[in-house]
């Protein structure tokens, strides 16, 4: 790939699992003229001995790029375990027990292993985007109450507070030692990223991650961990809204073409579970389960990580519950892809509001809309807000199929005006949207698609495309009845085109998932670095360079 134009910068790369693989190649280029460090934020990834899981991520940096300074969270994982065990031992608390037996009041042996004065200082002096409890929502390891992944455990107040304390201390120490000029990231999930966004804001350091525009492969940089709408994006959008139709003709033509397409699913989802509408064979499931068994055997037995896993279920998810969860998910998914008692077909000519569900947990909800992660509660609120005679069509997300408890669908269907509809009745989102009165989603792509199709929609999170005319953000459930009554056609052509212009101006077309998949093949020796891969890496470099230039321009330093 080409050399980046930066020189004499201190650049910190934020890495986690597959999202860190393209950053290895970026670091290889950057380190020639800059000082580069990589920070691995996933507890298991940097704490485990080398195995298939981390050999081409953490150990790729550790073994093959030793002139890049490597930071990780292994030290605070060890400190977390030690302090929690000491506290439990001193107070005679069994690991995992939160309350006294027999329904008595919660145990309060002392103030806990965490430094509450420090955390109060952090919340007062560092928390600009979110308070500390909201920051915990960024990680599935601290949010088991809200999702179905049984391999994670419910975490205690003491565990969560101590983990917050240690992560802030670790990240502040990295800032003080390495003194980064630029921070580069490719995702927004995990607690450490929310902490980084807050610390970077206080230190005045640009912390760039990728925001998905929903427009083709276009991504643009967010400087607040893709929470809310970055101010510079709002300003660009308002500037583009002021342009004439003639000035926006290219984007207007795209919207008009979009409205005439039979299939509107984003090409970025091609070949992924999001575009999957048929069930897998039992033979395929058996092969996958054998592969997962081998994966965890390599991790736990061959690489000897089982003892570490037993030290903290919060930090290191155990393997057997994961295998059980995945097998149950795949078998349940097979049942739900065919005719079943939980899903029903749509009724021709029926007035309905379309509500596609999300993958839970995922950062598009847990990071972007932390107050609205209880989808059953949202279904109930929308149900009671519908005009009489209308139905609510609830459709499961393909990636969530089989993972959500079946009782969820039964409970939703108990509502008199709700239909939980067959997930693969249509093979594209367009018919669901086109036949609906409007769309309700937390932060989902369906609202963007509806806006481009000229249909009104409702979102609960503040996402960039919610600036398009016809998309209403709800911040109070009492606003729902009026917003739904106003569903119908909307003249969103100019506004949608202005949004697309904003995305093109701020962003770059980058095939993130291609880069991650191809990087793994290169590390594993299955392929060479091709011209296509180098071109896509150049686009990633363009993305970050462009983002940094925009940051400097806003600061008056360019």
C-alpha positions as CSV (number, residue, x, y, z in Angstrom):
1,X,0.0,0.0,0.0
2,X,1.0,3.6,-0.4
3,X,2.8,5.6,2.2
4,X,0.6,7.9,4.2
5,X,1.5,11.6,4.2
6,X,1.9,11.9,7.9
7,X,5.4,12.4,9.3
8,X,6.6,12.7,12.9
9,X,3.2,11.9,14.4
10,X,2.5,9.7,17.4
11,X,-0.2,7.4,16.2
12,X,-2.2,5.0,18.4
13,X,-4.1,2.1,16.7
14,X,-7.0,0.6,18.6
15,X,-7.3,-3.1,17.8
16,X,-9.8,-5.8,18.6
17,X,-10.1,-9.1,16.9
18,X,-10.8,-9.1,13.2
19,X,-11.1,-5.2,13.1
20,X,-7.4,-5.0,14.1
21,X,-6.1,-7.0,11.1
22,X,-6.2,-4.2,8.5
23,X,-4.6,-1.9,11.0
24,X,-1.5,-4.1,11.1
25,X,-0.9,-3.2,7.4
26,X,-1.7,0.4,8.1
27,X,0.8,0.3,11.0
28,X,3.5,-1.2,8.7
29,X,3.2,1.8,6.4
30,X,2.9,4.4,9.2
31,X,5.9,3.3,11.3
32,X,8.4,4.3,8.6
33,X,7.9,8.1,9.3
34,X,6.0,8.1,12.6
35,X,6.0,6.6,16.0
36,X,3.2,4.0,16.2
37,X,1.6,2.1,19.0
38,X,-1.2,-0.5,19.0
39,X,-3.6,-0.9,21.9
40,X,-5.4,-4.3,22.2
41,X,-8.6,-3.8,24.2
42,X,-10.1,-7.3,24.3
43,X,-9.4,-9.1,27.6
44,X,-9.1,-12.7,26.2
45,X,-7.3,-11.7,23.0
46,X,-4.3,-10.2,24.8
47,X,-4.3,-12.5,27.9
48,X,-4.5,-15.9,26.3
49,X,-1.5,-17.8,25.2
50,X,-1.1,-17.9,21.4
51,X,-3.9,-19.9,19.7
52,X,-5.9,-19.7,16.5
53,X,-8.1,-17.0,18.1
54,X,-5.3,-14.5,18.6
55,X,-2.3,-15.7,16.5
56,X,-3.2,-13.3,13.6
57,X,-4.3,-10.4,15.7
58,X,-2.4,-9.7,19.0
59,X,0.5,-12.0,18.3
60,X,0.8,-10.7,14.7
61,X,1.9,-7.4,16.2
62,X,3.8,-8.9,19.1
63,X,5.9,-11.3,16.9
64,X,6.2,-9.5,13.6
65,X,6.1,-5.8,14.3
66,X,8.2,-5.3,17.3
67,X,9.1,-1.7,16.5
68,X,5.5,-0.8,17.2
69,X,4.8,-0.3,20.9
70,X,2.2,-2.7,22.1
71,X,-0.3,-1.9,24.8
72,X,-3.0,-4.2,26.1
73,X,-5.3,-4.8,29.0
74,X,-3.7,-8.0,30.4
75,X,-2.2,-6.2,33.4
76,X,-5.6,-4.7,34.4
77,X,-7.3,-8.1,33.9
78,X,-4.8,-9.6,36.4
79,X,-5.3,-6.7,38.8
80,X,-9.1,-7.0,38.4
81,X,-9.0,-10.7,39.3
82,X,-6.7,-10.2,42.2
83,X,-8.7,-7.3,43.7
84,X,-12.0,-9.0,43.3
85,X,-10.7,-12.2,44.9
86,X,-9.1,-10.3,47.8
87,X,-12.3,-8.4,48.4
88,X,-14.5,-11.6,48.3
89,X,-12.1,-13.4,50.6
90,X,-12.0,-10.6,53.2
91,X,-15.8,-10.4,53.2
92,X,-16.5,-14.2,52.9
93,X,-18.4,-13.7,49.6
94,X,-18.7,-16.6,47.1
95,X,-17.9,-15.7,43.6
96,X,-21.1,-14.9,41.7
97,X,-23.2,-14.4,44.8
98,X,-24.8,-10.9,44.9
99,X,-27.5,-11.2,47.5
100,X,-28.1,-13.0,50.8
101,X,-29.9,-16.3,50.7
102,X,-33.7,-16.3,51.2
103,X,-34.5,-13.0,49.5
104,X,-32.8,-10.9,52.3
105,X,-31.4,-7.5,51.7
106,X,-28.3,-7.2,49.5
107,X,-25.0,-7.9,51.2
108,X,-23.0,-4.7,52.0
109,X,-19.9,-5.9,53.7
110,X,-17.9,-2.8,52.9
111,X,-17.5,-0.1,50.2
112,X,-16.2,-2.7,47.7
113,X,-12.9,-3.2,45.8
114,X,-13.2,-0.1,43.7
115,X,-12.1,3.5,44.4
116,X,-15.4,5.4,44.3
117,X,-13.7,8.8,44.9
118,X,-11.7,8.2,41.7
119,X,-14.8,7.2,39.7
120,X,-16.7,10.2,40.9
121,X,-13.9,12.4,39.8
122,X,-13.9,10.6,36.4
123,X,-17.6,11.1,35.9
124,X,-17.3,14.8,36.9
125,X,-14.2,15.7,34.9
126,X,-14.0,13.3,32.0
127,X,-17.5,12.2,30.9
128,X,-18.5,14.5,28.1
129,X,-20.6,12.1,25.8
130,X,-21.9,9.6,28.4
131,X,-22.0,9.0,32.1
132,X,-20.2,5.9,33.4
133,X,-23.3,3.6,33.6
134,X,-24.1,4.4,30.0
135,X,-20.5,3.6,29.0
136,X,-20.9,0.1,30.4
137,X,-23.5,-0.5,27.8
138,X,-20.8,-0.7,25.1
139,X,-19.7,-4.2,26.0
140,X,-21.7,-7.5,26.0
141,X,-19.6,-8.7,28.9
142,X,-21.2,-6.1,31.2
143,X,-24.7,-6.2,29.8
144,X,-25.9,-9.8,30.2
145,X,-29.2,-8.6,31.7
146,X,-30.1,-7.2,28.2
147,X,-29.2,-10.1,25.9
148,X,-29.4,-13.9,25.4
149,X,-25.8,-15.0,25.2
150,X,-25.5,-17.4,28.1
151,X,-21.7,-17.7,27.9
152,X,-21.5,-14.3,29.5
153,X,-22.4,-14.0,33.2
154,X,-24.4,-11.4,35.1
155,X,-21.9,-8.9,36.5
156,X,-22.1,-7.3,39.9
157,X,-22.0,-3.7,40.9
158,X,-18.5,-4.2,42.3
159,X,-17.2,-5.9,39.1
160,X,-18.5,-3.2,36.9
161,X,-17.2,-0.3,39.0
162,X,-13.8,-1.8,39.4
163,X,-13.5,-2.5,35.7
164,X,-14.4,1.1,34.9
165,X,-11.8,2.3,37.3
166,X,-9.0,0.1,35.9
167,X,-9.8,1.0,32.3
168,X,-9.8,4.7,33.0
169,X,-6.5,4.5,34.8
170,X,-5.0,2.3,32.1
171,X,-6.1,4.6,29.2
172,X,-5.1,7.8,30.9
173,X,-1.7,6.2,31.6
174,X,-1.3,5.5,27.9
175,X,-2.1,9.1,27.0
176,X,0.4,10.3,29.5
177,X,3.1,7.9,28.4
178,X,2.6,7.7,24.6
179,X,1.1,11.2,24.1
180,X,-0.8,10.3,20.9
181,X,-1.4,12.9,18.2
182,X,-3.9,10.8,16.4
183,X,-6.0,7.7,17.4
184,X,-7.2,5.4,14.6
185,X,-10.0,2.8,15.1
186,X,-12.4,0.8,12.9
187,X,-15.2,-0.1,15.3
188,X,-17.2,1.3,18.3
189,X,-18.0,-1.7,20.5
190,X,-16.4,-2.4,23.9
191,X,-16.1,-0.3,27.0
192,X,-12.5,0.7,26.3
193,X,-13.6,2.6,23.2
194,X,-16.2,4.7,25.1
195,X,-13.4,5.5,27.6
196,X,-11.0,6.4,24.8
197,X,-13.6,8.8,23.3
198,X,-14.0,10.6,26.6
199,X,-10.2,10.7,27.5
200,X,-9.3,11.8,23.9
201,X,-11.9,14.6,24.1
202,X,-10.5,15.9,27.3
203,X,-6.9,15.7,26.0
204,X,-7.9,17.4,22.7
205,X,-6.8,14.4,20.6
206,X,-8.7,13.3,17.5
207,X,-10.0,9.7,18.1
208,X,-11.3,8.5,14.7
209,X,-13.5,5.5,14.1
210,X,-15.7,4.4,11.2
211,X,-19.3,5.5,10.9
212,X,-21.5,3.5,8.5
213,X,-23.4,5.9,6.2
214,X,-25.8,3.1,4.8
215,X,-24.9,4.5,1.4
216,X,-23.1,1.8,-0.5
217,X,-19.6,1.3,0.8
218,X,-19.2,4.9,2.0
219,X,-17.9,5.3,5.5
220,X,-17.0,8.6,7.2
221,X,-15.0,9.3,10.4
222,X,-16.7,9.9,13.7
223,X,-14.8,11.7,16.5
224,X,-17.2,10.6,19.2
225,X,-17.2,6.8,18.8
226,X,-20.1,7.1,16.4
227,X,-22.4,8.2,19.2
228,X,-25.0,10.7,18.0
229,X,-24.3,12.9,15.0
230,X,-20.8,14.5,14.8
231,X,-21.2,18.3,14.6
232,X,-19.2,18.6,11.4
233,X,-21.6,16.2,9.6
234,X,-24.6,18.2,10.7
235,X,-22.9,21.4,9.4
236,X,-22.0,19.7,6.0
237,X,-25.6,18.5,5.7
238,X,-27.0,21.9,6.3
239,X,-24.7,23.3,3.7
240,X,-25.8,20.7,1.2
241,X,-29.4,21.3,2.0
242,X,-29.0,24.9,0.8
243,X,-27.8,23.7,-2.6
244,X,-30.1,23.7,-5.6
245,X,-31.5,20.5,-7.2
246,X,-29.2,21.2,-10.1
247,X,-26.2,21.1,-7.8
248,X,-27.4,17.9,-6.3
249,X,-28.5,16.3,-9.6
250,X,-26.1,13.3,-9.4
251,X,-27.4,12.3,-5.9
252,X,-31.0,13.0,-6.9
253,X,-30.5,10.7,-9.9
254,X,-29.2,8.0,-7.5
255,X,-32.3,8.3,-5.2
256,X,-34.7,8.2,-8.2
257,X,-32.9,5.0,-9.5
258,X,-33.0,3.5,-5.9
259,X,-36.8,4.0,-6.0
260,X,-37.1,1.9,-9.2
261,X,-34.9,-0.9,-8.0
262,X,-36.5,-4.3,-7.3
263,X,-33.8,-5.0,-4.6
264,X,-32.6,-2.3,-2.3
265,X,-30.4,-4.3,0.2
266,X,-27.0,-2.7,0.6
267,X,-24.4,-4.5,-1.5
268,X,-22.1,-4.5,1.6
269,X,-24.4,-7.2,3.1
270,X,-24.0,-9.5,0.1
271,X,-23.0,-13.0,1.2
272,X,-23.5,-12.2,4.9
273,X,-26.0,-13.5,7.3
274,X,-28.1,-10.3,6.8
275,X,-28.9,-11.4,3.2
276,X,-29.5,-15.1,4.2
277,X,-33.1,-16.4,3.7
278,X,-32.7,-20.2,3.6
279,X,-31.9,-22.6,6.4
280,X,-28.7,-24.6,6.6
281,X,-28.6,-28.4,6.5
282,X,-28.0,-30.5,9.6
283,X,-24.8,-31.8,7.9
284,X,-23.6,-28.2,7.6
285,X,-24.4,-27.5,11.2
286,X,-22.6,-30.6,12.3
287,X,-19.5,-29.5,10.4
288,X,-19.6,-26.0,11.9
289,X,-20.0,-27.4,15.4
290,X,-17.0,-29.7,14.9
291,X,-15.0,-26.7,13.7
292,X,-16.0,-24.8,16.8
293,X,-15.1,-27.7,19.1
294,X,-11.7,-27.9,17.5
295,X,-11.4,-24.1,17.9
296,X,-12.0,-24.2,21.6
297,X,-10.0,-27.3,22.1
298,X,-7.0,-25.4,20.6
299,X,-7.8,-22.4,22.8
300,X,-8.4,-24.2,26.1
301,X,-6.3,-27.4,26.0
302,X,-3.6,-27.1,23.3
303,X,-2.7,-23.5,24.2
304,X,-3.5,-24.1,27.9
305,X,-5.9,-21.2,28.5
306,X,-8.5,-23.1,30.4
307,X,-7.0,-22.2,33.8
308,X,-7.1,-18.5,33.0
309,X,-10.7,-18.8,31.8
310,X,-11.7,-20.1,35.2
311,X,-10.4,-17.0,37.0
312,X,-13.1,-14.6,35.7
313,X,-16.2,-15.4,33.7
314,X,-16.7,-11.7,33.2
315,X,-13.4,-11.3,31.4
316,X,-13.1,-14.7,29.8
317,X,-16.3,-16.4,28.5
318,X,-16.2,-20.2,29.1
319,X,-16.3,-22.5,26.1
320,X,-19.0,-25.1,26.9
321,X,-21.8,-22.6,27.3
322,X,-20.7,-21.0,24.1
323,X,-20.9,-24.3,22.2
324,X,-24.3,-25.0,23.8
325,X,-25.6,-21.5,22.8
326,X,-24.4,-21.8,19.2
327,X,-25.9,-25.3,18.8
328,X,-29.2,-24.3,20.2
329,X,-29.2,-21.2,18.1
330,X,-28.5,-23.1,14.8
331,X,-31.2,-25.8,15.6
332,X,-33.8,-23.2,16.5
333,X,-32.9,-21.1,13.4
334,X,-33.7,-24.2,11.2
335,X,-37.2,-24.3,12.7
336,X,-37.9,-20.6,12.2
337,X,-36.8,-20.5,8.5
338,X,-39.8,-22.7,7.6
339,X,-43.5,-22.6,8.5
340,X,-43.8,-22.4,12.3
341,X,-46.2,-21.3,15.1
342,X,-44.2,-18.2,16.0
343,X,-44.2,-16.3,12.7
344,X,-47.0,-15.6,10.3
345,X,-47.3,-14.3,6.8
346,X,-48.4,-10.7,6.0
347,X,-52.1,-10.1,5.2
348,X,-52.6,-8.7,1.7
349,X,-54.1,-5.1,1.9
350,X,-53.7,-4.8,5.6
351,X,-52.7,-1.4,7.1
352,X,-49.5,-2.0,9.0
353,X,-46.4,-0.3,10.4
354,X,-43.1,-2.2,9.7
355,X,-40.8,-2.8,12.7
356,X,-37.6,-4.8,11.9
357,X,-35.7,-5.9,15.0
358,X,-32.0,-5.7,15.6
359,X,-29.2,-8.0,16.5
360,X,-28.9,-7.9,20.2
361,X,-26.3,-7.1,21.5
362,X,-24.8,-4.9,18.7
363,X,-23.2,-1.5,18.9
364,X,-25.8,0.1,16.7
365,X,-28.2,-0.2,19.6
366,X,-26.1,-0.6,22.7
367,X,-23.8,2.3,21.8
368,X,-26.0,4.5,19.7
369,X,-29.3,4.0,21.5
370,X,-28.5,2.7,25.0
371,X,-31.9,3.7,26.5
372,X,-33.8,1.6,23.9
373,X,-32.3,-1.9,24.0
374,X,-35.5,-3.6,25.4
375,X,-37.2,-4.3,22.1
376,X,-40.2,-6.0,23.7
377,X,-40.9,-2.8,25.6
378,X,-40.6,-0.8,22.4
379,X,-43.1,-3.2,20.6
380,X,-45.5,-2.6,23.5
381,X,-45.2,1.2,23.2
382,X,-45.7,1.2,19.5
383,X,-48.6,-1.2,19.7
384,X,-50.6,1.0,22.0
385,X,-49.8,4.1,19.9
386,X,-51.2,2.7,16.6
387,X,-54.4,4.1,15.1
388,X,-57.3,1.7,15.4
389,X,-57.4,-0.7,12.5
390,X,-53.6,-0.7,12.0
391,X,-51.3,-3.6,12.7
392,X,-47.6,-3.7,13.8
393,X,-45.5,-6.1,11.7
394,X,-42.5,-7.2,13.7
395,X,-39.8,-8.9,11.7
396,X,-36.7,-10.6,13.2
397,X,-33.2,-9.7,12.1
398,X,-31.6,-12.6,10.1
399,X,-28.5,-12.5,12.3
400,X,-30.6,-12.7,15.4
401,X,-32.7,-15.7,14.2
402,X,-32.4,-18.6,16.6
403,X,-30.7,-16.5,19.3
404,X,-33.6,-14.7,20.8
405,X,-35.8,-16.6,23.2
406,X,-38.9,-18.0,21.6
407,X,-40.9,-16.6,24.5
408,X,-40.2,-13.2,23.1
409,X,-42.2,-13.9,19.9
410,X,-45.0,-15.4,21.9
411,X,-45.2,-12.4,24.2
412,X,-45.1,-9.9,21.3
413,X,-47.9,-11.9,19.5
414,X,-50.1,-11.7,22.6
415,X,-50.7,-8.0,21.7
416,X,-53.9,-7.8,19.8
417,X,-52.6,-5.6,17.0
418,X,-49.1,-7.2,16.5
419,X,-48.1,-9.8,13.9
420,X,-44.6,-11.4,14.2
421,X,-44.1,-12.0,10.5
422,X,-42.2,-14.7,8.6
423,X,-38.6,-13.6,8.2
424,X,-38.2,-14.9,4.6
425,X,-41.6,-14.2,3.2
426,X,-39.8,-11.6,1.0
427,X,-36.1,-11.9,0.0
428,X,-35.5,-8.1,0.2
429,X,-36.6,-5.3,2.6
430,X,-38.3,-3.3,-0.2
431,X,-41.7,-5.0,-0.2
432,X,-42.0,-4.7,3.6
433,X,-41.3,-1.0,3.4
434,X,-43.2,-0.2,0.2
435,X,-46.4,-1.8,1.5
436,X,-46.2,-0.3,5.0
437,X,-47.7,2.9,6.3
438,X,-44.3,3.7,7.7
439,X,-41.3,2.2,9.5
440,X,-40.3,2.1,13.2
441,X,-36.7,1.0,14.1
442,X,-34.2,1.8,16.9
443,X,-31.4,2.8,14.6
444,X,-31.8,0.4,11.7
445,X,-31.1,0.7,8.0
446,X,-34.9,0.4,7.2
447,X,-35.4,4.0,8.2
448,X,-32.7,5.1,5.7
449,X,-34.2,2.9,3.0
450,X,-37.7,4.2,3.7
451,X,-36.5,7.8,3.5
452,X,-35.0,7.2,0.1
453,X,-38.2,5.5,-1.0
454,X,-40.2,8.6,0.1
455,X,-41.8,6.9,3.2
456,X,-41.8,8.3,6.7
457,X,-40.2,6.5,9.6
458,X,-39.4,6.7,13.3
459,X,-36.0,6.1,15.0
460,X,-35.1,6.1,18.7
461,X,-31.4,6.7,18.4
462,X,-29.7,9.8,17.0
463,X,-28.1,8.4,13.8
464,X,-26.7,10.4,10.9
465,X,-29.4,9.5,8.3
466,X,-32.1,10.7,10.7
467,X,-31.4,14.2,9.4
468,X,-33.2,13.2,6.2
469,X,-36.8,14.6,5.9
470,X,-39.4,12.1,6.9
471,X,-37.4,10.5,9.7
472,X,-38.6,11.4,13.2
473,X,-36.5,10.8,16.2
474,X,-38.6,9.9,19.3
475,X,-37.3,10.9,22.7
476,X,-40.5,10.5,24.6
477,X,-43.0,7.6,24.1
478,X,-45.9,10.1,24.3
479,X,-44.7,11.5,20.9
480,X,-45.4,8.1,19.2
481,X,-49.2,8.4,18.5
482,X,-48.9,11.7,16.6
483,X,-45.7,10.6,14.7
484,X,-47.4,7.4,13.6
485,X,-50.6,9.2,12.6
486,X,-48.5,11.4,10.3
487,X,-47.0,8.4,8.5
488,X,-47.3,8.4,4.7
489,X,-45.5,9.7,1.7
490,X,-42.9,12.5,2.1
491,X,-41.0,14.6,-0.4
492,X,-37.6,13.6,0.8
493,X,-35.8,13.7,-2.6
494,X,-33.8,16.9,-2.0
495,X,-33.0,16.0,1.7
496,X,-32.0,12.5,0.8
497,X,-29.7,13.8,-1.9
498,X,-28.2,16.4,0.5
499,X,-27.4,13.5,2.9
500,X,-25.7,11.5,0.1
501,X,-23.7,14.5,-0.9
502,X,-22.6,15.0,2.7
503,X,-21.5,11.3,2.9
504,X,-19.5,11.6,-0.3
505,X,-17.9,14.9,0.9
506,X,-17.0,13.5,4.3
507,X,-16.4,9.9,3.6
508,X,-14.6,7.3,1.5
509,X,-15.7,4.1,-0.1
510,X,-14.0,1.4,1.9
511,X,-14.8,-2.3,1.9
512,X,-14.1,-3.0,5.5
513,X,-15.3,-6.6,5.6
514,X,-13.3,-7.5,2.5
515,X,-10.2,-6.1,4.2
516,X,-10.7,-8.1,7.3
517,X,-11.4,-11.3,5.5
518,X,-8.5,-10.8,3.1
519,X,-6.1,-9.8,5.9
520,X,-6.8,-13.1,7.7
521,X,-6.1,-15.1,4.5
522,X,-2.8,-13.3,4.0
523,X,-1.7,-13.9,7.6
524,X,-2.7,-17.6,7.4
525,X,-0.6,-17.9,4.2
526,X,-3.7,-18.8,2.1
527,X,-3.2,-15.9,-0.4
528,X,-0.7,-13.1,-1.3
529,X,-1.2,-9.4,-1.1
530,X,-3.1,-8.7,-4.3
531,X,-3.5,-5.4,-6.2
532,X,-7.1,-5.3,-5.1
533,X,-6.1,-5.6,-1.5
534,X,-3.6,-2.9,-1.8
535,X,-6.1,-0.6,-3.5
536,X,-8.6,-1.2,-0.6
537,X,-5.9,-0.5,1.9
538,X,-5.1,2.7,0.1
539,X,-8.7,3.7,0.5
540,X,-8.5,3.0,4.2
541,X,-5.5,5.3,4.3
542,X,-7.4,7.9,2.4
543,X,-10.3,7.6,4.8
544,X,-8.1,8.4,7.9
545,X,-6.1,11.1,6.1
546,X,-9.2,12.9,5.0
547,X,-10.7,12.6,8.4
548,X,-7.6,14.1,10.1
549,X,-7.6,17.0,7.6
550,X,-11.2,17.8,8.4
551,X,-10.4,17.7,12.1
552,X,-7.5,20.1,11.6
553,X,-9.6,22.4,9.4
554,X,-12.3,22.6,12.1
555,X,-9.6,23.4,14.7
556,X,-8.2,26.2,12.4
557,X,-4.8,24.3,12.2
558,X,-4.8,23.5,8.5
